[in-house]
Amino acid sequence: MTTRLAVILSLAALAAPGGAQAGVNPQIAGLQVALRAHGLYLAPIDGIAGPKTAAAIHIFQRQHGLPVGAATAKTRLALGPLGRPLFGSRQLVRGDFGFDVAVLQFLLTRAHVYSGALDGYMGSETVGALRRYQRRLRLTADGVVGPRTLAAIVHRDAVPVRAPATTPVSEITTVHVVRPGDTLTAIAAGAGTTVAAVAALNRIDAAAPIIIGQRLRLPAAAEPSAVDVRAKLTAWAERLGVDPHLVTALAWMESGFQTTLVSSAGARGVLQTLPTTRAYVETVLAGRPIPHTVDGDIEVGVLYLRHLLQVFHGNVSLALAGWYEGEKAVEDVGVYAVTKPFVADVIALRARM
């Protein structure tokens, strides 16, 4: 493996979408900005992992006693605040600083909407440029890289991203206060864990009785990885007879596969369904309550999408428009201008999912 390829694989083996400009990986631009801040990379910020980028990485690694080779997470950590996080790992708002902001500035420069410094700081100039780019993409020009803006950028600019890492389950706990009738077995089952895990976490004997009022720490369920979420989306789509590629594209556009996301309007989960949508699905489409879990949220979303496809006789564009602006609005008024880019983006992503 060549040095250049090793650098690329370290940062970009992240399920990159197709259509990237030949040899350009925007994540590499963030790395180049960080290396420039250390005085080690003086060539253009071009997103190309060429010999000068690799040489700068190796010099930095030698200076800091790191293994010489690919730009691993350990190397990026050593680069300091500009070395992390990768673009796509968090929502970006004014005042943020880091590797991902530098990547955004590179993308905005390449789109000819930004001419400021590539300094990794999300200041007024960067926010203004982002708003101009959002208007070009027919997105809400809020100056924030949220799920929909991120999905549009990833699709348009072919930025390789991975879902944010989740905190290990062993590091997350909730507290349960023992009530009359509780058993350790029932408590563990309700928390989705085992008696042994609860006993070990609380340093108690699993065979000993528990006491009313006793406070037990419980391991919380871990957030599913992007791979797990995609598998769940596919499974529910197939079970309910909806195209899995359409479902996964819609989920990526809505949330970037983030299962705990809650919008300002109250839309929740990987498919960002509103409480009113859930109520309609439970009372009319399913005729039963659906659990407030990742699987339950996905089931609600897929059932509603299936309903829209049936209402609009299999017309995917109209079904997606109904998802975005409401079924009645499409029937009464037609597809709004602001809805069309969303529909087009989901359909384009469908071919890549």
N, C-alpha and C positions, 0 to 999 in steps of 0.2 A: 504494500500500500504506500503511495507517495505521501510526502508530508502534507501537500495541499489537500489531498483527499481525506487524510486523517483529521485535519482541522474542520473540514466541511461536515464529516460524519459526526464529530463530537457535538456540534451545535445544530445540525440540520436533519438528523435522522429522526424527524418528528412528524412523520406522516404529512409531508409537504404537499399542498395541492399542486396540480399540474399547471403549465402555462407560465412558469417563471421566466423572466428575461434570462437568456443563456448565461450561465455561470454566476448569476447574481443571487445571493441569499441575503435579504435585508437584516437577518439576525447577525450576520458577519459584520455589517456596518456598525452595529452597536459595539461589537468587540473591537473594531478598529478605533472607534472614538475613545474607548477605555485605554487602549494601548497608546494612543496619541497623548492622552492626559499624563501618561507616565514618561513621555518624551521618547517613546520607542518606535512609533510608527508615524512617518512624516509624508507618506504617499497619500493620494486622494482617498476619501471615504467613498468607496464604490461598491461595497458589499460583495467583493470578489475575494475568495480565499487564495490569493496568489502567493508567490515566494516571499514578498516583503511582509505580508501579514504573518506567514508562518515563522519567518526569521524573528520578528518582533515578539511573538509568543514565546519562542524558545529562549530568547535573551531574558525575558521577564521570568520565565520558569527557573532558569539558572540562577538569576539574582535572588530568588526567593526560596531556593532549595527544593523546588518541586520537580517531579519527574518530567523530563523533556519529551514532548510529544503533542498530543491533541489538546485543544483548549477545553479541558474538562470543567465540571462544576467547581472543583477545588481550585483550579486556576482562576476562574472568574470570581470566586469568593476572595481570593488574595488580591485581585485588582481593586477591591474596595467598592464604594457605593456605585461607581459606574459599571461594575462588573456584574450586576444583578438588578432586578430579575429579568429573565427572558421576556421578550414581547409576547403578550397573550396570557401572562400569568396573573394579571390583576386588572382591575378597572383603573384607567388613567384620568386624573383630574388635575386642575390647576394647582401648582405648587409641588407636584410629584417630581422626583429626581431619580435617575437611574438609567441602566442599560436600555430598558424598554422605551423610555422617552427618547433616547438617542436614535433608536430604530424608527420610531414614529417621525422624528424630525427628518431622517433620511428619506422616508417614504413621501413626506410632504414636499421636500425639496425636489425629489424626482417627479412629483406631480405638478411642479411649477406653481405651487401656492405658498411656498415658504422660502425666504432668502436669508434667514437669520443664522445664528451660530448653531452648530451641532454640538451642544454642550450638555445634553441630557437633562435640561431643566425645563419643566412645563410652565413657562411663563406666559405673559400676555401675547407675545408674538406667536408662539406655538399654538396657543388656544385659538387665536384668530385665524391662523392658517388651517387648523383642524376644522373650524366652522365652515370655512370656504370649501374645504374638501368634502365635508358632510353634505353641503348644499349641492355640490356637483354630483354626489352619489344619491341625491334625493332622500337624505336621511334627516332626522331632526338635528338642527345645527345647535347643539347644546355645548359643544366644546369638550365633550367627555367621551373617552373611548370605553363605552359600555358594550354589552353583548352584541347588539345589532351592528354598531359601528365596527367592532372587532371582526364580526363575521363577514361584513362587506369588504373590509380591508384585506382579510385573509384570502377571500375569494378573488378580489380584483388584483391584488399585488402579489399573490402567491407566496405568502409568508408562512414558513413552517412553524407550527405552534404545537405545544402539548398542553393538556389540561393541568391546572395547578396541582402540585403535590398535596396530598391530604395528610393531616396530622395522624400519627399512629394511634390506633385505638387505645393502646396502653397509656397514652398521655391524656386521654379525655375521660372525665368521669362525671356522673350525675349522682345525686344523693336521694335515697329512698328511706323514708321513715316508716318503720314496721308498724302495721295496723293489726287489729284483731283479725284472726283468720289467715294471716299471711304465712306462707311457708317459704323456705329458701328456694325450693324447686320452682314454685310459682313466680317468685320475684325474678329469678334468673331467666325463666322462660319469657316473662313479660318484657325483659330488657334485651331479649335476643342474645343471651349469653349462656354460660354454663354455671352450675353450682360451684364447681371447682374454681372457676375464674373469680366468682364473687368472694368465695372463701379466701382465696389467695390475696386478693386486693385488700380485704379487710383484716387479714391475718387472724381468721377465726377457724374453729373446727367445723367442717361441713356437717358433721354428725351431731353437733351440739344444738340445743334449741335456741331459737332467736327470741328476743324480748320485745314486747310492745313498746314503741317509742325509740327503739334502737335505730341509729342512723347508719345505713349501709351505703358505701360507695359502690356505684355500678359502672362498669365500662360502657360508654356510649357506643352505639353502632358507628362503624367507620363510614365515611363518605365514599361511595363507589368511585372507582377510577373511571377515566373516560372510556377505557376498553369495556369495563363492566356495564356502563350506561349504554353504550352502543349495542351490546349484546341484549340488554333488556329491551331496548327500543325495537330491535329486530324481532325478538321473540314475541312481543305484544302485537307488532304489526302483522306478523305471519298468523298469529292466533286469531286476530280479528279481521283478516282478509284485506289488509291495506298494504300498498307497496312499501316495503321496508326502506328503500332508498329515499322515498318521499318523506317518510317519517323521520329518518335520521337527518335529512337535509333541513327539515323544518325545526327540529330540535337544536341543531347547530346554529341556525339563524336566530332562534329565539333566545338561547341561553349559553351557547358554546359548551353544551353538555354539563352545565353547572346545575346540580340537583337542588341546592339550597337557596337559589336565587329568588329574591322577592322584589318585584318592581314597585315603583312609586304608586302604581294603580292597584297594587295588591295581587298581581299575577304571580303564581308560584310554580316552582319546579322546573324541570328540564324542558317542558313544553309551554311553560308560562301561561297556564290556564287561570282565568279569573274565578273568584268564588261563585259568581253567578253562573259561569259555565259549568263548574263542578255540580252545582245544585241542579241544573237542567239535566246534565248527564245522569246523575243519580236518580232523580225522580222520574224522568221521561224515558231516557234511552236505556238505562240499566235496570231501573226499578228496585234498586237496593243501595245501601250505603257502600262506599268504596273507601278502603283504608287510606289514611293520610301518610303514605309511605312513598318511596321512590317508584315502586311498581304500581301503586295505586294512582299516583299522579300521571304516570305514563298511560295507564289504562284509560283514565279520564280523557286525556288528550287524544289518544288514538280513536276512542269511541266517538268523540266529537268530530274529528276529521273524517271518519267514515260516514257519519251523518251528513256532513257538508258535501261529500262526494256523491252521496245518494241524492240529496236535494238538487244538486246541479248536474245530475245525470252523468257523472264520471268526468266532468270538465274540471281538470286539475286547477287551471288558472282561476276559474270562478270559485272553486272550493277554497283555495288559498286566499282569495280576496275576501271571502266570507269569514275566514279565520281572522284576517287582519282588521277588517272594518265592521264586521257583523253581517250575518246572513240576511237580515231584513234590509239593510242598507244596500246590499248588492241587488236584491230583488226590486227595491223601490227606485233606487237612483242609478245603480250601475257601479262600476269600479272607479273609485276616486283616483285622482292623479297621484296622490301620495302613496297609494296602495300598489301601483304598478311596479315600482322598483323592488319592493319587497317580494312580490310574486315572481318577478324575473330572476331575482337572486336565488330564491328557493329552488326554482326550476333548474337554474344553471348548476347549483350545488348538487341537485339530485343526480346528475350525471356523473358526479365525482364521488358519491358516497357508496 
